[in-house]
Amino acid sequence: MTEPKMTHADQAVLIWPVLALSAQMQRILTYGELEGFTGIAARGQHTSLGLIHAYCEHKRCPPLNSIVVSADTRLPGDGFPQKMTPSAILVEQARVFAFGWSDEKKPRSEDFETLQSATV
């Protein structure tokens, strides 16, 4: 019997606490490291990270997904929802590190699904 596939919203719920802890520790993660922590293939993370970005925008939080970067460039990949200069990304990453993520309510799958259906 095969296990049901996780939705992108479910993946975002799985990724969120990894990023929140990483931010609290002021640590940048590569897509490969995030894959190692979550089991979500690096090439398949862009949609879930985009949902996290949309949730952060909706809640007026710094973009938590900005701390996930390419191992080669040390910057978010081309799928990052906003076009930013490298220096602007560093500013956003600093905002992510300074934000009180442990004080924020952890989003649920339904929160991400609502955002996903609003953008379709």
Biopython code that builds the backbone (N, CA, C, O; Angstrom):
import numpy as np
from Bio.PDB.StructureBuilder import StructureBuilder

atoms = [
    (1, "MET", "N", (0.843, -1.176, 0.000)),
    (1, "MET", "CA", (0.000, 0.000, 0.000)),
    (1, "MET", "C", (0.894, 1.248, 0.000)),
    (1, "MET", "O", (1.819, 1.354, 0.805)),
    (2, "THR", "N", (0.616, 2.173, -0.892)),
    (2, "THR", "CA", (1.427, 3.382, -0.980)),
    (2, "THR", "C", (0.904, 4.447, -0.023)),
    (2, "THR", "O", (-0.293, 4.542, 0.250)),
    (3, "GLU", "N", (1.848, 5.242, 0.475)),
    (3, "GLU", "CA", (1.473, 6.342, 1.365)),
    (3, "GLU", "C", (0.901, 7.483, 0.526)),
    (3, "GLU", "O", (1.335, 7.700, -0.605)),
    (4, "PRO", "N", (-0.066, 8.210, 1.074)),
    (4, "PRO", "CA", (-0.591, 9.345, 0.321)),
    (4, "PRO", "C", (0.490, 10.411, 0.155)),
    (4, "PRO", "O", (1.324, 10.613, 1.037)),
    (5, "LYS", "N", (0.459, 11.085, -0.987)),
    (5, "LYS", "CA", (1.430, 12.142, -1.248)),
    (5, "LYS", "C", (1.099, 13.370, -0.412)),
    (5, "LYS", "O", (-0.067, 13.685, -0.174)),
    (6, "MET", "N", (2.134, 14.047, 0.021)),
    (6, "MET", "CA", (1.939, 15.291, 0.755)),
    (6, "MET", "C", (1.598, 16.402, -0.235)),
    (6, "MET", "O", (2.157, 16.467, -1.330)),
    (7, "THR", "N", (0.686, 17.261, 0.158)),
    (7, "THR", "CA", (0.392, 18.433, -0.658)),
    (7, "THR", "C", (1.489, 19.470, -0.415)),
    (7, "THR", "O", (2.284, 19.339, 0.516)),
    (8, "HIS", "N", (1.522, 20.487, -1.249)),
    (8, "HIS", "CA", (2.485, 21.573, -1.036)),
    (8, "HIS", "C", (2.207, 22.280, 0.287)),
    (8, "HIS", "O", (3.132, 22.729, 0.964)),
    (9, "ALA", "N", (0.938, 22.375, 0.648)),
    (9, "ALA", "CA", (0.581, 22.986, 1.927)),
    (9, "ALA", "C", (1.109, 22.145, 3.084)),
    (9, "ALA", "O", (1.609, 22.688, 4.069)),
    (10, "ASP", "N", (1.001, 20.819, 2.971)),
    (10, "ASP", "CA", (1.546, 19.929, 4.003)),
    (10, "ASP", "C", (3.064, 20.061, 4.083)),
    (10, "ASP", "O", (3.640, 20.058, 5.171)),
    (11, "GLN", "N", (3.699, 20.176, 2.933)),
    (11, "GLN", "CA", (5.151, 20.359, 2.914)),
    (11, "GLN", "C", (5.541, 21.682, 3.577)),
    (11, "GLN", "O", (6.534, 21.743, 4.302)),
    (12, "ALA", "N", (4.769, 22.732, 3.332)),
    (12, "ALA", "CA", (5.053, 24.029, 3.942)),
    (12, "ALA", "C", (4.950, 23.940, 5.464)),
    (12, "ALA", "O", (5.739, 24.559, 6.177)),
    (13, "VAL", "N", (3.984, 23.174, 5.958)),
    (13, "VAL", "CA", (3.839, 22.975, 7.406)),
    (13, "VAL", "C", (5.064, 22.251, 7.962)),
    (13, "VAL", "O", (5.522, 22.561, 9.062)),
    (14, "LEU", "N", (5.592, 21.297, 7.214)),
    (14, "LEU", "CA", (6.781, 20.560, 7.630)),
    (14, "LEU", "C", (8.030, 21.440, 7.588)),
    (14, "LEU", "O", (8.890, 21.336, 8.462)),
    (15, "ILE", "N", (8.135, 22.296, 6.589)),
    (15, "ILE", "CA", (9.302, 23.161, 6.416)),
    (15, "ILE", "C", (9.323, 24.297, 7.440)),
    (15, "ILE", "O", (10.389, 24.673, 7.926)),
    (16, "TRP", "N", (8.153, 24.842, 7.767)),
    (16, "TRP", "CA", (8.065, 26.032, 8.624)),
    (16, "TRP", "C", (8.902, 25.941, 9.909)),
    (16, "TRP", "O", (9.724, 26.827, 10.144)),
    (17, "PRO", "N", (8.729, 24.910, 10.749)),
    (17, "PRO", "CA", (9.492, 24.895, 12.000)),
    (17, "PRO", "C", (11.001, 24.742, 11.792)),
    (17, "PRO", "O", (11.790, 25.223, 12.605)),
    (18, "VAL", "N", (11.401, 24.083, 10.719)),
    (18, "VAL", "CA", (12.829, 23.969, 10.408)),
    (18, "VAL", "C", (13.391, 25.364, 10.128)),
    (18, "VAL", "O", (14.463, 25.722, 10.615)),
    (19, "LEU", "N", (12.650, 26.146, 9.333)),
    (19, "LEU", "CA", (13.104, 27.503, 9.020)),
    (19, "LEU", "C", (13.038, 28.413, 10.240)),
    (19, "LEU", "O", (13.934, 29.229, 10.453)),
    (20, "ALA", "N", (11.983, 28.279, 11.041)),
    (20, "ALA", "CA", (11.854, 29.117, 12.233)),
    (20, "ALA", "C", (13.001, 28.856, 13.211)),
    (20, "ALA", "O", (13.557, 29.796, 13.778)),
    (21, "LEU", "N", (13.352, 27.596, 13.407)),
    (21, "LEU", "CA", (14.473, 27.268, 14.289)),
    (21, "LEU", "C", (15.786, 27.752, 13.694)),
    (21, "LEU", "O", (16.637, 28.289, 14.403)),
    (22, "SER", "N", (15.944, 27.561, 12.402)),
    (22, "SER", "CA", (17.149, 28.029, 11.726)),
    (22, "SER", "C", (17.280, 29.549, 11.861)),
    (22, "SER", "O", (18.377, 30.058, 12.089)),
    (23, "ALA", "N", (16.179, 30.263, 11.723)),
    (23, "ALA", "CA", (16.197, 31.723, 11.872)),
    (23, "ALA", "C", (16.564, 32.116, 13.295)),
    (23, "ALA", "O", (17.343, 33.045, 13.510)),
    (24, "GLN", "N", (16.005, 31.410, 14.257)),
    (24, "GLN", "CA", (16.314, 31.696, 15.655)),
    (24, "GLN", "C", (17.804, 31.489, 15.927)),
    (24, "GLN", "O", (18.398, 32.196, 16.741)),
    (25, "MET", "N", (18.399, 30.520, 15.242)),
    (25, "MET", "CA", (19.824, 30.236, 15.389)),
    (25, "MET", "C", (20.675, 31.105, 14.460)),
    (25, "MET", "O", (21.901, 30.995, 14.444)),
    (26, "GLN", "N", (20.008, 31.974, 13.684)),
    (26, "GLN", "CA", (20.654, 32.848, 12.706)),
    (26, "GLN", "C", (21.509, 32.037, 11.725)),
    (26, "GLN", "O", (22.690, 32.314, 11.515)),
    (27, "ARG", "N", (20.874, 31.040, 11.144)),
    (27, "ARG", "CA", (21.557, 30.129, 10.237)),
    (27, "ARG", "C", (20.852, 30.065, 8.903)),
    (27, "ARG", "O", (19.646, 29.830, 8.828)),
    (28, "ILE", "N", (21.617, 30.275, 7.855)),
    (28, "ILE", "CA", (21.141, 30.113, 6.478)),
    (28, "ILE", "C", (21.164, 28.616, 6.157)),
    (28, "ILE", "O", (22.070, 27.903, 6.587)),
    (29, "LEU", "N", (20.175, 28.146, 5.409)),
    (29, "LEU", "CA", (20.132, 26.746, 4.968)),
    (29, "LEU", "C", (20.215, 26.684, 3.449)),
    (29, "LEU", "O", (19.671, 27.544, 2.755)),
    (30, "THR", "N", (20.889, 25.677, 2.940)),
    (30, "THR", "CA", (20.847, 25.440, 1.498)),
    (30, "THR", "C", (19.627, 24.568, 1.203)),
    (30, "THR", "O", (19.056, 23.940, 2.094)),
    (31, "TYR", "N", (19.251, 24.551, -0.069)),
    (31, "TYR", "CA", (18.140, 23.682, -0.473)),
    (31, "TYR", "C", (18.454, 22.219, -0.137)),
    (31, "TYR", "O", (17.568, 21.462, 0.258)),
    (32, "GLY", "N", (19.709, 21.837, -0.294)),
    (32, "GLY", "CA", (20.118, 20.472, 0.034)),
    (32, "GLY", "C", (19.997, 20.169, 1.521)),
    (32, "GLY", "O", (19.560, 19.085, 1.906)),
    (33, "GLU", "N", (20.383, 21.124, 2.350)),
    (33, "GLU", "CA", (20.238, 20.925, 3.798)),
    (33, "GLU", "C", (18.768, 20.808, 4.183)),
    (33, "GLU", "O", (18.399, 19.972, 5.009)),
    (34, "LEU", "N", (17.932, 21.650, 3.582)),
    (34, "LEU", "CA", (16.506, 21.573, 3.865)),
    (34, "LEU", "C", (15.947, 20.218, 3.442)),
    (34, "LEU", "O", (15.089, 19.653, 4.119)),
    (35, "GLU", "N", (16.437, 19.706, 2.324)),
    (35, "GLU", "CA", (16.033, 18.359, 1.901)),
    (35, "GLU", "C", (16.442, 17.330, 2.944)),
    (35, "GLU", "O", (15.671, 16.423, 3.258)),
    (36, "GLY", "N", (17.647, 17.463, 3.481)),
    (36, "GLY", "CA", (18.112, 16.531, 4.494)),
    (36, "GLY", "C", (17.272, 16.567, 5.764)),
    (36, "GLY", "O", (17.042, 15.528, 6.383)),
    (37, "PHE", "N", (16.814, 17.743, 6.156)),
    (37, "PHE", "CA", (16.005, 17.872, 7.366)),
    (37, "PHE", "C", (14.555, 17.429, 7.171)),
    (37, "PHE", "O", (13.928, 16.927, 8.104)),
    (38, "THR", "N", (14.025, 17.612, 5.969)),
    (38, "THR", "CA", (12.595, 17.369, 5.754)),
    (38, "THR", "C", (12.285, 16.168, 4.868)),
    (38, "THR", "O", (11.185, 15.621, 4.932)),
    (39, "GLY", "N", (13.232, 15.759, 4.053)),
    (39, "GLY", "CA", (12.974, 14.689, 3.092)),
    (39, "GLY", "C", (12.304, 15.189, 1.818)),
    (39, "GLY", "O", (12.000, 14.397, 0.926)),
    (40, "ILE", "N", (12.072, 16.492, 1.726)),
    (40, "ILE", "CA", (11.454, 17.070, 0.526)),
    (40, "ILE", "C", (12.571, 17.399, -0.460)),
    (40, "ILE", "O", (13.482, 18.165, -0.143)),
    (41, "ALA", "N", (12.497, 16.818, -1.652)),
    (41, "ALA", "CA", (13.541, 16.993, -2.655)),
    (41, "ALA", "C", (13.804, 18.472, -2.918)),
    (41, "ALA", "O", (12.870, 19.266, -3.038)),
    (42, "ALA", "N", (15.076, 18.834, -3.006)),
    (42, "ALA", "CA", (15.472, 20.227, -3.226)),
    (42, "ALA", "C", (14.775, 20.816, -4.447)),
    (42, "ALA", "O", (14.322, 21.959, -4.410)),
    (43, "ARG", "N", (14.687, 20.050, -5.518)),
    (43, "ARG", "CA", (14.052, 20.546, -6.748)),
    (43, "ARG", "C", (12.542, 20.715, -6.597)),
    (43, "ARG", "O", (11.919, 21.384, -7.422)),
    (44, "GLY", "N", (11.948, 20.137, -5.582)),
    (44, "GLY", "CA", (10.510, 20.228, -5.396)),
    (44, "GLY", "C", (10.081, 21.176, -4.287)),
    (44, "GLY", "O", (8.915, 21.170, -3.894)),
    (45, "GLN", "N", (10.993, 21.985, -3.777)),
    (45, "GLN", "CA", (10.691, 22.847, -2.637)),
    (45, "GLN", "C", (10.095, 24.196, -3.021)),
    (45, "GLN", "O", (9.506, 24.865, -2.172)),
    (46, "HIS", "N", (10.233, 24.610, -4.273)),
    (46, "HIS", "CA", (9.894, 25.994, -4.647)),
    (46, "HIS", "C", (8.428, 26.355, -4.372)),
    (46, "HIS", "O", (8.156, 27.467, -3.920)),
    (47, "THR", "N", (7.491, 25.462, -4.626)),
    (47, "THR", "CA", (6.081, 25.793, -4.412)),
    (47, "THR", "C", (5.778, 25.953, -2.923)),
    (47, "THR", "O", (5.090, 26.892, -2.522)),
    (48, "SER", "N", (6.285, 25.045, -2.116)),
    (48, "SER", "CA", (6.056, 25.124, -0.670)),
    (48, "SER", "C", (6.726, 26.362, -0.076)),
    (48, "SER", "O", (6.151, 27.026, 0.787)),
    (49, "LEU", "N", (7.928, 26.670, -0.532)),
    (49, "LEU", "CA", (8.606, 27.882, -0.054)),
    (49, "LEU", "C", (7.858, 29.135, -0.522)),
    (49, "LEU", "O", (7.829, 30.144, 0.183)),
    (50, "GLY", "N", (7.260, 29.067, -1.699)),
    (50, "GLY", "CA", (6.431, 30.176, -2.183)),
    (50, "GLY", "C", (5.201, 30.370, -1.309)),
    (50, "GLY", "O", (4.785, 31.504, -1.072)),
    (51, "LEU", "N", (4.618, 29.286, -0.831)),
    (51, "LEU", "CA", (3.480, 29.395, 0.089)),
    (51, "LEU", "C", (3.908, 30.037, 1.410)),
    (51, "LEU", "O", (3.176, 30.842, 1.986)),
    (52, "ILE", "N", (5.088, 29.674, 1.873)),
    (52, "ILE", "CA", (5.614, 30.291, 3.102)),
    (52, "ILE", "C", (5.825, 31.783, 2.879)),
    (52, "ILE", "O", (5.527, 32.595, 3.755)),
    (53, "HIS", "N", (6.335, 32.138, 1.718)),
    (53, "HIS", "CA", (6.526, 33.557, 1.378)),
    (53, "HIS", "C", (5.183, 34.303, 1.384)),
    (53, "HIS", "O", (5.071, 35.390, 1.949)),
    (54, "ALA", "N", (4.180, 33.710, 0.754)),
    (54, "ALA", "CA", (2.855, 34.342, 0.694)),
    (54, "ALA", "C", (2.254, 34.484, 2.091)),
    (54, "ALA", "O", (1.636, 35.501, 2.403)),
    (55, "TYR", "N", (2.436, 33.474, 2.922)),
    (55, "TYR", "CA", (1.919, 33.529, 4.293)),
    (55, "TYR", "C", (2.605, 34.662, 5.063)),
    (55, "TYR", "O", (1.946, 35.423, 5.772)),
    (56, "CYS", "N", (3.915, 34.767, 4.920)),
    (56, "CYS", "CA", (4.654, 35.837, 5.603)),
    (56, "CYS", "C", (4.184, 37.209, 5.130)),
    (56, "CYS", "O", (4.018, 38.119, 5.943)),
    (57, "GLU", "N", (3.968, 37.367, 3.835)),
    (57, "GLU", "CA", (3.441, 38.636, 3.317)),
    (57, "GLU", "C", (2.072, 38.927, 3.911)),
    (57, "GLU", "O", (1.793, 40.051, 4.329)),
    (58, "HIS", "N", (1.222, 37.909, 3.945)),
    (58, "HIS", "CA", (-0.135, 38.055, 4.472)),
    (58, "HIS", "C", (-0.111, 38.479, 5.946)),
    (58, "HIS", "O", (-0.920, 39.302, 6.373)),
    (59, "LYS", "N", (0.810, 37.919, 6.707)),
    (59, "LYS", "CA", (0.926, 38.209, 8.138)),
    (59, "LYS", "C", (1.857, 39.394, 8.430)),
    (59, "LYS", "O", (2.063, 39.762, 9.586)),
    (60, "ARG", "N", (2.411, 39.979, 7.375)),
    (60, "ARG", "CA", (3.346, 41.111, 7.499)),
    (60, "ARG", "C", (4.583, 40.751, 8.329)),
    (60, "ARG", "O", (5.044, 41.522, 9.171)),
    (61, "CYS", "N", (5.092, 39.564, 8.061)),
    (61, "CYS", "CA", (6.320, 39.070, 8.693)),
    (61, "CYS", "C", (7.448, 39.136, 7.663)),
    (61, "CYS", "O", (7.183, 39.196, 6.462)),
    (62, "PRO", "N", (8.689, 39.126, 8.115)),
    (62, "PRO", "CA", (9.793, 39.032, 7.142)),
    (62, "PRO", "C", (9.695, 37.712, 6.368)),
    (62, "PRO", "O", (9.145, 36.740, 6.886)),
    (63, "PRO", "N", (10.211, 37.661, 5.153)),
    (63, "PRO", "CA", (10.082, 36.457, 4.330)),
    (63, "PRO", "C", (10.971, 35.314, 4.840)),
    (63, "PRO", "O", (12.158, 35.248, 4.524)),
    (64, "LEU", "N", (10.383, 34.431, 5.620)),
    (64, "LEU", "CA", (11.112, 33.328, 6.240)),
    (64, "LEU", "C", (11.835, 32.467, 5.208)),
    (64, "LEU", "O", (12.907, 31.930, 5.485)),
    (65, "ASN", "N", (11.255, 32.339, 4.033)),
    (65, "ASN", "CA", (11.863, 31.513, 2.985)),
    (65, "ASN", "C", (13.154, 32.101, 2.422)),
    (65, "ASN", "O", (13.872, 31.415, 1.695)),
    (66, "SER", "N", (13.465, 33.366, 2.745)),
    (66, "SER", "CA", (14.677, 34.000, 2.209)),
    (66, "SER", "C", (15.954, 33.404, 2.779)),
    (66, "SER", "O", (17.037, 33.657, 2.252)),
    (67, "ILE", "N", (15.849, 32.612, 3.853)),
    (67, "ILE", "CA", (17.060, 32.024, 4.431)),
    (67, "ILE", "C", (17.394, 30.657, 3.821)),
    (67, "ILE", "O", (18.312, 29.977, 4.278)),
    (68, "VAL", "N", (16.648, 30.267, 2.796)),
    (68, "VAL", "CA", (16.965, 29.036, 2.054)),
    (68, "VAL", "C", (17.628, 29.471, 0.753)),
    (68, "VAL", "O", (17.046, 30.216, -0.035)),
    (69, "VAL", "N", (18.861, 28.993, 0.539)),
    (69, "VAL", "CA", (19.673, 29.492, -0.562)),
    (69, "VAL", "C", (20.322, 28.367, -1.362)),
    (69, "VAL", "O", (20.384, 27.218, -0.924)),
    (70, "SER", "N", (20.793, 28.728, -2.523)),
    (70, "SER", "CA", (21.592, 27.836, -3.360)),
    (70, "SER", "C", (22.975, 27.671, -2.736)),
    (70, "SER", "O", (23.555, 28.641, -2.249)),
    (71, "ALA", "N", (23.492, 26.479, -2.747)),
    (71, "ALA", "CA", (24.838, 26.233, -2.223)),
    (71, "ALA", "C", (25.889, 26.972, -3.051)),
    (71, "ALA", "O", (26.936, 27.353, -2.529)),
    (72, "ASP", "N", (25.615, 27.173, -4.333)),
    (72, "ASP", "CA", (26.580, 27.833, -5.220)),
    (72, "ASP", "C", (26.596, 29.347, -5.055)),
    (72, "ASP", "O", (27.660, 29.950, -4.921)),
    (73, "THR", "N", (25.426, 29.954, -5.065)),
    (73, "THR", "CA", (25.354, 31.427, -5.054)),
    (73, "THR", "C", (25.173, 32.019, -3.663)),
    (73, "THR", "O", (25.441, 33.201, -3.447)),
    (74, "ARG", "N", (24.714, 31.192, -2.713)),
    (74, "ARG", "CA", (24.376, 31.641, -1.357)),
    (74, "ARG", "C", (23.225, 32.645, -1.363)),
    (74, "ARG", "O", (23.085, 33.451, -0.443)),
    (75, "LEU", "N", (22.398, 32.584, -2.420)),
    (75, "LEU", "CA", (21.212, 33.421, -2.557)),
    (75, "LEU", "C", (20.012, 32.531, -2.859)),
    (75, "LEU", "O", (20.180, 31.422, -3.367)),
    (76, "PRO", "N", (18.796, 33.002, -2.551)),
    (76, "PRO", "CA", (17.618, 32.230, -2.946)),
    (76, "PRO", "C", (17.613, 32.003, -4.457)),
    (76, "PRO", "O", (18.146, 32.814, -5.214)),
    (77, "GLY", "N", (17.020, 30.918, -4.881)),
    (77, "GLY", "CA", (16.992, 30.572, -6.297)),
    (77, "GLY", "C", (16.106, 31.481, -7.121)),
    (77, "GLY", "O", (15.448, 32.379, -6.595)),
    (78, "ASP", "N", (16.096, 31.235, -8.423)),
    (78, "ASP", "CA", (15.312, 32.039, -9.358)),
    (78, "ASP", "C", (13.819, 31.983, -9.056)),
    (78, "ASP", "O", (13.075, 32.872, -9.470)),
    (79, "GLY", "N", (13.372, 30.960, -8.344)),
    (79, "GLY", "CA", (11.965, 30.836, -7.998)),
    (79, "GLY", "C", (11.543, 31.701, -6.819)),
    (79, "GLY", "O", (10.368, 31.712, -6.452)),
    (80, "PHE", "N", (12.497, 32.436, -6.212)),
    (80, "PHE", "CA", (12.142, 33.320, -5.098)),
    (80, "PHE", "C", (11.114, 34.313, -5.615)),
    (80, "PHE", "O", (11.331, 34.939, -6.652)),
    (81, "PRO", "N", (9.984, 34.468, -4.900)),
    (81, "PRO", "CA", (8.858, 35.250, -5.428)),
    (81, "PRO", "C", (9.135, 36.716, -5.745)),
    (81, "PRO", "O", (8.407, 37.317, -6.535)),
    (82, "GLN", "N", (10.155, 37.294, -5.158)),
    (82, "GLN", "CA", (10.440, 38.703, -5.437)),
    (82, "GLN", "C", (11.809, 38.826, -6.082)),
    (82, "GLN", "O", (12.739, 38.103, -5.726)),
    (83, "LYS", "N", (11.926, 39.734, -7.022)),
    (83, "LYS", "CA", (13.233, 40.035, -7.595)),
    (83, "LYS", "C", (13.887, 41.058, -6.676)),
    (83, "LYS", "O", (13.364, 42.157, -6.493)),
    (84, "MET", "N", (15.018, 40.701, -6.104)),
    (84, "MET", "CA", (15.718, 41.568, -5.177)),
    (84, "MET", "C", (17.206, 41.537, -5.476)),
    (84, "MET", "O", (17.735, 40.558, -6.004)),
    (85, "THR", "N", (17.858, 42.615, -5.132)),
    (85, "THR", "CA", (19.313, 42.639, -5.247)),
    (85, "THR", "C", (19.898, 41.784, -4.128)),
    (85, "THR", "O", (19.240, 41.559, -3.112)),
    (86, "PRO", "N", (21.124, 41.306, -4.304)),
    (86, "PRO", "CA", (21.745, 40.540, -3.220)),
    (86, "PRO", "C", (21.797, 41.308, -1.893)),
    (86, "PRO", "O", (21.606, 40.716, -0.831)),
    (87, "SER", "N", (22.049, 42.603, -1.947)),
    (87, "SER", "CA", (22.100, 43.372, -0.697)),
    (87, "SER", "C", (20.709, 43.475, -0.058)),
    (87, "SER", "O", (20.598, 43.465, 1.168)),
    (88, "ALA", "N", (19.659, 43.574, -0.862)),
    (88, "ALA", "CA", (18.295, 43.613, -0.320)),
    (88, "ALA", "C", (17.929, 42.271, 0.315)),
    (88, "ALA", "O", (17.233, 42.229, 1.330)),
    (89, "ILE", "N", (18.397, 41.183, -0.280)),
    (89, "ILE", "CA", (18.144, 39.861, 0.301)),
    (89, "ILE", "C", (18.847, 39.742, 1.652)),
    (89, "ILE", "O", (18.286, 39.177, 2.591)),
    (90, "LEU", "N", (20.064, 40.264, 1.759)),
    (90, "LEU", "CA", (20.771, 40.231, 3.041)),
    (90, "LEU", "C", (20.020, 41.022, 4.108)),
    (90, "LEU", "O", (19.991, 40.624, 5.272)),
    (91, "VAL", "N", (19.419, 42.131, 3.718)),
    (91, "VAL", "CA", (18.620, 42.923, 4.663)),
    (91, "VAL", "C", (17.410, 42.109, 5.121)),
    (91, "VAL", "O", (17.096, 42.081, 6.311)),
    (92, "GLU", "N", (16.737, 41.453, 4.189)),
    (92, "GLU", "CA", (15.578, 40.631, 4.539)),
    (92, "GLU", "C", (15.987, 39.460, 5.435)),
    (92, "GLU", "O", (15.268, 39.120, 6.374)),
    (93, "GLN", "N", (17.122, 38.851, 5.156)),
    (93, "GLN", "CA", (17.594, 37.756, 5.996)),
    (93, "GLN", "C", (17.880, 38.251, 7.416)),
    (93, "GLN", "O", (17.586, 37.553, 8.387)),
    (94, "ALA", "N", (18.443, 39.434, 7.536)),
    (94, "ALA", "CA", (18.689, 40.013, 8.868)),
    (94, "ALA", "C", (17.367, 40.257, 9.595)),
    (94, "ALA", "O", (17.274, 40.031, 10.802)),
    (95, "ARG", "N", (16.352, 40.712, 8.875)),
    (95, "ARG", "CA", (15.026, 40.903, 9.480)),
    (95, "ARG", "C", (14.444, 39.568, 9.948)),
    (95, "ARG", "O", (13.822, 39.490, 11.007)),
    (96, "VAL", "N", (14.652, 38.523, 9.148)),
    (96, "VAL", "CA", (14.190, 37.183, 9.523)),
    (96, "VAL", "C", (14.872, 36.739, 10.811)),
    (96, "VAL", "O", (14.217, 36.201, 11.703)),
    (97, "PHE", "N", (16.181, 36.959, 10.915)),
    (97, "PHE", "CA", (16.926, 36.549, 12.104)),
    (97, "PHE", "C", (16.481, 37.312, 13.351)),
    (97, "PHE", "O", (16.505, 36.761, 14.452)),
    (98, "ALA", "N", (16.079, 38.558, 13.195)),
    (98, "ALA", "CA", (15.693, 39.387, 14.340)),
    (98, "ALA", "C", (14.242, 39.178, 14.775)),
    (98, "ALA", "O", (13.860, 39.575, 15.876)),
    (99, "PHE", "N", (13.443, 38.563, 13.925)),
    (99, "PHE", "CA", (12.014, 38.394, 14.200)),
    (99, "PHE", "C", (11.785, 37.305, 15.248)),
    (99, "PHE", "O", (12.542, 36.336, 15.303)),
    (100, "GLY", "N", (10.769, 37.449, 16.064)),
    (100, "GLY", "CA", (10.444, 36.473, 17.104)),
    (100, "GLY", "C", (9.567, 35.343, 16.599)),
    (100, "GLY", "O", (8.371, 35.317, 16.889)),
    (101, "TRP", "N", (10.125, 34.428, 15.864)),
    (101, "TRP", "CA", (9.353, 33.337, 15.257)),
    (101, "TRP", "C", (8.712, 32.431, 16.300)),
    (101, "TRP", "O", (7.631, 31.894, 16.059)),
    (102, "SER", "N", (9.348, 32.248, 17.447)),
    (102, "SER", "CA", (8.772, 31.356, 18.462)),
    (102, "SER", "C", (7.507, 31.955, 19.082)),
    (102, "SER", "O", (6.707, 31.239, 19.683)),
    (103, "ASP", "N", (7.332, 33.273, 18.933)),
    (103, "ASP", "CA", (6.123, 33.927, 19.443)),
    (103, "ASP", "C", (4.956, 33.847, 18.460)),
    (103, "ASP", "O", (3.804, 34.072, 18.832)),
    (104, "GLU", "N", (5.260, 33.529, 17.223)),
    (104, "GLU", "CA", (4.239, 33.447, 16.179)),
    (104, "GLU", "C", (3.529, 32.104, 16.221)),
    (104, "GLU", "O", (4.130, 31.070, 16.512)),
    (105, "LYS", "N", (2.234, 32.145, 15.921)),
    (105, "LYS", "CA", (1.464, 30.902, 15.796)),
    (105, "LYS", "C", (1.941, 30.153, 14.554)),
    (105, "LYS", "O", (2.059, 30.731, 13.473)),
    (106, "LYS", "N", (2.208, 28.883, 14.719)),
    (106, "LYS", "CA", (2.650, 28.063, 13.588)),
    (106, "LYS", "C", (1.478, 27.862, 12.632)),
    (106, "LYS", "O", (0.399, 27.445, 13.054)),
    (107, "PRO", "N", (1.682, 28.158, 11.339)),
    (107, "PRO", "CA", (0.586, 27.980, 10.381)),
    (107, "PRO", "C", (0.219, 26.509, 10.202)),
    (107, "PRO", "O", (1.046, 25.612, 10.362)),
    (108, "ARG", "N", (-1.038, 26.301, 9.868)),
    (108, "ARG", "CA", (-1.560, 24.959, 9.594)),
    (108, "ARG", "C", (-1.671, 24.768, 8.089)),
    (108, "ARG", "O", (-1.578, 25.725, 7.321)),
    (109, "SER", "N", (-1.866, 23.565, 7.693)),
    (109, "SER", "CA", (-2.019, 23.240, 6.281)),
    (109, "SER", "C", (-3.148, 24.058, 5.656)),
    (109, "SER", "O", (-3.032, 24.527, 4.524)),
    (110, "GLU", "N", (-4.249, 24.224, 6.408)),
    (110, "GLU", "CA", (-5.397, 24.980, 5.896)),
    (110, "GLU", "C", (-5.036, 26.439, 5.607)),
    (110, "GLU", "O", (-5.555, 27.039, 4.666)),
    (111, "ASP", "N", (-4.144, 27.003, 6.423)),
    (111, "ASP", "CA", (-3.714, 28.390, 6.198)),
    (111, "ASP", "C", (-3.021, 28.519, 4.840)),
    (111, "ASP", "O", (-3.266, 29.462, 4.087)),
    (112, "PHE", "N", (-2.160, 27.561, 4.549)),
    (112, "PHE", "CA", (-1.452, 27.581, 3.268)),
    (112, "PHE", "C", (-2.391, 27.264, 2.109)),
    (112, "PHE", "O", (-2.274, 27.860, 1.038)),
    (113, "GLU", "N", (-3.321, 26.332, 2.312)),
    (113, "GLU", "CA", (-4.274, 25.992, 1.255)),
    (113, "GLU", "C", (-5.146, 27.188, 0.874)),
    (113, "GLU", "O", (-5.450, 27.395, -0.301)),
    (114, "THR", "N", (-5.547, 27.972, 1.879)),
    (114, "THR", "CA", (-6.339, 29.162, 1.622)),
    (114, "THR", "C", (-5.565, 30.148, 0.754)),
    (114, "THR", "O", (-6.111, 30.713, -0.194)),
    (115, "LEU", "N", (-4.297, 30.351, 1.083)),
    (115, "LEU", "CA", (-3.459, 31.257, 0.287)),
    (115, "LEU", "C", (-3.248, 30.721, -1.123)),
    (115, "LEU", "O", (-3.261, 31.473, -2.097)),
    (116, "GLN", "N", (-3.054, 29.415, -1.214)),
    (116, "GLN", "CA", (-2.821, 28.794, -2.516)),
    (116, "GLN", "C", (-4.031, 28.937, -3.422)),
    (116, "GLN", "O", (-3.889, 29.235, -4.608)),
    (117, "SER", "N", (-5.221, 28.727, -2.871)),
    (117, "SER", "CA", (-6.426, 28.843, -3.695)),
    (117, "SER", "C", (-6.724, 30.297, -4.048)),
    (117, "SER", "O", (-7.368, 30.558, -5.065)),
    (118, "ALA", "N", (-6.276, 31.238, -3.242)),
    (118, "ALA", "CA", (-6.499, 32.658, -3.526)),
    (118, "ALA", "C", (-5.615, 33.142, -4.677)),
    (118, "ALA", "O", (-5.948, 34.121, -5.346)),
    (119, "THR", "N", (-4.470, 32.448, -4.913)),
    (119, "THR", "CA", (-3.573, 32.876, -5.976)),
    (119, "THR", "C", (-3.820, 32.159, -7.286)),
    (119, "THR", "O", (-3.238, 32.523, -8.308)),
    (120, "VAL", "N", (-4.676, 31.142, -7.278)),
    (120, "VAL", "CA", (-4.938, 30.370, -8.503)),
    (120, "VAL", "C", (-6.040, 31.012, -9.309)),
    (120, "VAL", "O", (-6.401, 30.507, -10.373)),
]
sb = StructureBuilder()
sb.init_structure("model")
sb.init_model(0)
sb.init_chain("A")
sb.init_seg("    ")
for serial, (resi, resn, name, xyz) in enumerate(atoms, 1):
    if name == "N":
        sb.init_residue(resn, " ", resi, " ")
    sb.init_atom(name, np.array(xyz, "f"), 0.0, 1.0, " ", f" {name:<3s}", serial, name[0])
structure = sb.get_structure()
